[in-house]
Amino acid sequence: MTNPPTVHGTDVNERTQCAHYHSERDLIAIQHKCCREFYACIKCHNEAASHSPQVWPKAEFQTEAIYCGNCHHTLSIASYLSCNSICPYCQAAFNPGCANHYHFYFEQ
């Protein structure tokens, strides 16, 4: 496994939880298409970045752009979207409410 990515955001901890989302299930960070930087959430990106976010197009869903803050593995977007809110590496439960924000990150 390579070195873990730097996860940007407000009060981000080692599990990628931030000031905005910090439940036991808020364990992922997403690499943003626009800047290729990992952020704990869209609010963290919008507070820190000087540009608008872009969504990942379906044609790029094989990109490893999801980082599990529990086991520190990176998942492809396709793998993440099909994992039923369970990390395929460590079986940590991801927040199913994240699906409400997919339109900020992924082409629908």
GIGI-V495524 format. One record per backbone hydrogen bond with DSSP energy under -1.0 kcal/mol. NH is the residue of the N-H (numbers start at 0). CO is the residue of the C=O. E is the energy in kcal/mol with one decimal. If there is no record, write none. Layout:
nh=NH co=CO e=E
nh=NH co=CO e=E
//
This chain:
nh=7 co=37 e=-2.9
nh=12 co=16 e=-2.2
nh=15 co=12 e=-1.9
nh=17 co=20 e=-2.5
nh=18 co=9 e=-2.6
nh=25 co=22 e=-1.4
nh=26 co=24 e=-1.8
nh=28 co=66 e=-1.9
nh=29 co=38 e=-2.3
nh=30 co=64 e=-3.2
nh=31 co=36 e=-2.9
nh=35 co=31 e=-2.5
nh=38 co=29 e=-2.1
nh=39 co=7 e=-2.1
nh=44 co=40 e=-2.0
nh=45 co=41 e=-2.7
nh=46 co=42 e=-1.9
nh=47 co=43 e=-1.9
nh=48 co=44 e=-3.2
nh=55 co=104 e=-3.8
nh=59 co=56 e=-2.4
nh=60 co=57 e=-1.7
nh=62 co=59 e=-1.9
nh=64 co=62 e=-1.4
nh=65 co=74 e=-2.1
nh=66 co=28 e=-2.7
nh=67 co=72 e=-2.8
nh=68 co=26 e=-4.3
nh=71 co=67 e=-1.9
nh=74 co=65 e=-3.3
nh=76 co=62 e=-1.8
nh=77 co=60 e=-3.0
nh=79 co=75 e=-2.4
nh=80 co=76 e=-2.8
nh=81 co=77 e=-1.2
nh=82 co=79 e=-1.3
nh=85 co=82 e=-1.0
nh=86 co=91 e=-2.7
nh=90 co=86 e=-1.9
nh=93 co=84 e=-3.1
nh=94 co=24 e=-1.7
nh=97 co=94 e=-1.7
nh=98 co=95 e=-1.4
nh=99 co=96 e=-1.8
nh=100 co=97 e=-2.4
nh=101 co=98 e=-1.0
nh=103 co=100 e=-2.3
nh=104 co=101 e=-1.6
nh=105 co=101 e=-3.5
nh=106 co=55 e=-2.9
//
